[in-house]
């Protein structure tokens, strides 16, 4: 009985905190610098392709809502993200719909750290002049963590995303020449972003 009373008190305190928390919503955008897309298992016909990424760029745009409670905040987001990774003679383009959910902790009034899961819906990638199998999974899960600077209605953040769900596509041919190889499409991604509170 005492145990149930303690639980009810805890839930009452949590509900009261969220009831008096501050809601905000806004828009966000930024750039991606990706390290995903590693190619493994190449055959000799494809030996001209190195695994050195020359350009790893992209962008994201979306919106967010945030609930602030004291020094904590919960911030679900939804965004469209585009990535382009160039290898020696390949260009891998990926786009996805992402839903990061961040739990943040304010170290100072203008500085916070955050982390949480990222839910992803992956659209079919494109590799120029290459035929490949369908991507293994359209939905995947990742984790992210980062640092955010709060400047009034404007926020700036840097974050790192890492894909958890294994997700590969198989290379079949390039310009009619049979090839073999696997592309790991999981993120290892740094991003820089700005968000504005309305």
N, C-alpha and C positions, 0 to 999 in steps of 0.2 A: 504493500500500500504506500509506504514511504517512497519506494522506488518510482511508482507511477506518479506520485505527486511531484517528485523532482523532474521527471520527464515533462510533465505538463507545464511546470514553471519555465523550463528551458525553452519549450516551444512557444510559450507566451512571450518570452523575452525576444526570441527571434522574430516572431510575427510583428511585435511592436516596433522593433528596429526597422524592419522592412516597410512597415506601414508609414513610418516617419522618414524614410529614406528619400533622397532626392533623385528624381528621374531626369534624364536628359537624352536627347537623340541628335544625330548629326550625320554628316557625310564624310567619307574618307577616300584617299587616293594615295598612290605612291609607286615606287619602282621595286622590282624584284631583281636579285642577283642570285642565280640558281647554280647549284652544283649537282643537279640530278641528271639522269640520262646516261649513266655509265654503260658502255658497251662491253660485253664479255663473249667469249667463245667464237671469235671471228675465225673464218677459214682463210686459206691463202689467197683466194680470189678477191678478198676484201682487205688485204693487208695494207693497202694504201691509206686506210682510215686509221688514224691514231686516236687514242683515248684522251687526248689533251683538248680541253674545251677552250676555244678561242674567245668566244663572246657568250655571255650567259646573262641575258637581259630580259626584262619584261615589265609588266605594269599590273596594277590592280585598282579597282574602283568599286565603291560600295557604300554601305550605311551601317549605322550602329545605334543601339540603345544602351544606356548605362544606368545602373542603380547604385548610388553611393550611400553607404552606411558607415558613418564615422570615418575610420581610416581604411575601410575596405570598399571595393566596388566589384560588381558583376557586370560584365560587358559582352553580350552576344552581338555578333556582327554577321553580315552577309555581304559577299563580294564576288565579283567576276575577276578572275586572275588569268593572265596570259604570260607564257614563258617561251623563250626561244633560245635554244642551245646549239651553238655551232661547233662541230668537230672539224677535222681536217677537210673532208669533202662531203659532209652531211650537215643538214640543217633540220633539227628536231623542234617542231612547234607543238605546244600543248596549251589547252585552255580548260578551265574548270570553274565550277561554282563551288565556293567555299563558305563554311559557316564556323568561324572560330568562336569559341566561348572562353572568355578570359576571367580569371579571378585575380584582382589586383590588390596590392598592398601599398599604401602611401607611406614612403619613407620620410618625405617632407611635403609641405603643402604643394610644391611644384614638381615633385619627383616621385615616381612609383615604379614598382616592378610588377610583372604579371606573367601568368602561365595558364595553360589549359589545353583541352583537346581541340582539334580541327576536323570537322566533318567535310568530306569532299565528294563532289560528283565530277568525274573525269569525262570530258568529251574525247572523241577519238583523236589521237594525235596525228600529225602530218610530218612525213619525212620526204623531202624533195627527191624525186626520181627513184624512190625505193618502194617496193611492195613488201608489206608486212602483215602479220596476223592481227586480229582484233586484240585490243588490250584485255588482259585477264579479267579485271574487275572495273566496273564503272564507278563504284562507290568505294571509298577508302577512308581511313582514319589516320590522323597524325597528331603530333603534339607541338606546342609552340611555347616560347618564353621570350620575354623582352623587357625593355626599359622605356618608360614614357615620361616626357617632360610636359607639364601642364602650364600653359601660358594664357590664362583667361579662357576665352572660347576656343583657342587654338591649341591643339596637342601635336607633338612630334614624337615619333617612336621608332625604335629599331628592334627588330625581332628575328628570331631564328625558328624556322619550321623544320620538323623532321617527320617524314612519312613512316608509319609503322606497318601498314598492311603491305605485304609483298605484292608487287604488281609489275609484270613484265610484258613486253611484246616481242615477237620473234621476227627477225629479218628474214626475208625469203629471196628477193632478187633485187639487183640494182641495174637499171637500163637493160633488162633482159638477161643479165648474167646471174646464175644461181649463186647465192651467198648464204651464210648462216651466221647467226649471232643473236644475242639477247640484249634488250635495252631495259635497264632498271629505271622505271619512271617515278620511283619514290622521291619525294623532295629531300633535299638538303639545301635549304633556301634561306638566304638573308634578305630582308626587305627593309626599306626606309619609307615611312609614311607620314602623312599629315592628315589630321581630322579637324573638322570645324563643328562646334556645337551651335545648334540653332536656338 
